[in-house]
Amino acid sequence: MDAIQQHMLDTYRAAQLSEPAPPPPGRHDRAVLRDLYRYWLTHPPTPAAGDLSSPSGA
């Protein structure tokens, strides 16, 4: 099932339950990627304890 089909199913279910329709797929993609990038800038990944690619792992 692709995103459009899932959205159609979710919209149908929401209508049956008298709930608001979900946002269309991809609507918030840009905001999510921007937030992940900002998080990565402020919390850079640290190498794992057993990572051989780190300078202290040799």
N, C-alpha and C positions, 0 to 999 in steps of 0.2 A: 504494500500500500504506500503510495507516495504522499507527499505533504498536502497536496490539493485534495486528494480523496479523504485523508484524515480530517482535514478542515471541514469538508462537506459533511462528514459523519458527525463531527463535534457540533456543527451548526444545527444539524437536524435534532440531535439529542437536546441541545440547549432550548430549541423551540418547543420540543415536547414537554420539557420541564419548566417552561416559562421563565427561562434564565436569559441573560444577555448573551449575544453571540460572541464567540472567541475572536481575537484579532486574526487577520489573515496571516498565513505563513510568510516569514521573511520580513515582517513589518518592523521588528525590533533588532534585526541582525546587526545593523551598523552600530547601534547603541551598545549592544552586548560586546562586540569586538572592541569598541573604544574603551569600555570599562575594563575588559581583560587586559588590554595594552597598558592602561594607566596603572592597574594593579601590578602588572609585571615590572613596570618602571620603578615602582616604589617598593616592591618585594621581589628582587631578582632571584632566580633559582640558585640554590646552593648545591654543590656536588654532594652526592651520597657518600657515606663513610667508606664503602668498598669500591668507589669509582676509580678505575685505573687511568682515566684520562686527566685526573687532577695532578698538579705538580707534586703534591705530597704523597700521592699514591704509589710512587715508584719505589 
